[in-house]
Amino acid sequence: MLNSETFQWKRFFYLEGPPPRLFSGFSGTGPKKYIIGGCSMPENLFLNDIWLFSFENVAWESQSLELPGVIWQKIELREGSKLLPPIKGHSLI
């Protein structure tokens, strides 16, 4: 990930996260970002999951190019709410 203040690239390590995907939407502000939908290849499966990407406790000042502290969390919709239809190639605001 690029730190837009210092223009330094850092590599993050995490244990669990979303499966690889194409054509998903990615949006957010500050240390929280959301990735929604997309499709997996080569199966061409359309996805309807929502993931939260957070890097609040990352030590950007570290001289290391590899940083821990990134968290991926799958967002579970409340029971009774409508499910998001599987989508790909969409945009987010």
N, C-alpha and C positions, 0 to 999 in steps of 0.2 A: 504494500500500500504506500502511496505517496503522501508524505506530510506536506501539505500545501503551504505551510509557513516557512519551512526550511528547505523545501524541495529535495528531501532525502527519501530514498526508497527503503522500506523496512519489510522484512518477511515475517509473517505471523505464523504461529503454530497453534493448532487447536485440535481437540480430540474428536469432536463430533460436529457435523455441519451438514448442509444440504447436499444432495447428490449433484454431480456436474449437470449443467443444463445450458441450453441455448435459448435465445429470444425471450428472456425473462425481463420483468420490470425491476428496477433498482432505484430506490428513492429514500430520502431522509435528510435530517439536518443534525449538525453537531456530531456527537459520538454514536448516535444510533441510526442505523440504516436498515431498510427493509428490502427483501427480495421476494417477488411474488410471481408464481406461475412459471411458464416456459415449457420447454419440451426436452426430453432426454433422447439422445441419439446413440446407437443407430436404430433403436426401437421405435422412434418417433411417437413416444408416449407424451400426451399433453398433461401438464402438472397443474394442480390447484392449491399447492401448499404455500404458506407464508412463513418466512424466517426473519428473525431479528438478528442483526449483526451489531455487536456493541464492543467498543474498545475504550471504555472509560478509564480503566486502571493501567493503561499502557505507559511505560516510561520512555517517552519519545527522546529524552535527553541521553539515553544510554548510547554508548559508543558501538554497541553490538548491532549488527545488521539483522539479527534475529530476535524477535520479541515475543514473550508469552503475554497472556492477558486478554486475548481475543475470545469472545464468547458468541457462539451461534445458539440461538434458542428457537425451536419450532413453536409458532404461535398456534394454539389450539382455539378454535372457535367455540363460543359458548353453546351449550346444548340448547337446541330449539332454534338457533339462528340459521339462516340460509347458508348453504355451502357456496363457496366461490366456484363458478364453473371453470373447468380446465381451460386455460388460455395460453397463447403464445404470440409473440410479435406485437405486444401492447406497450403503451407508455404510461408512466406514473407522474403525478404532480406532487 
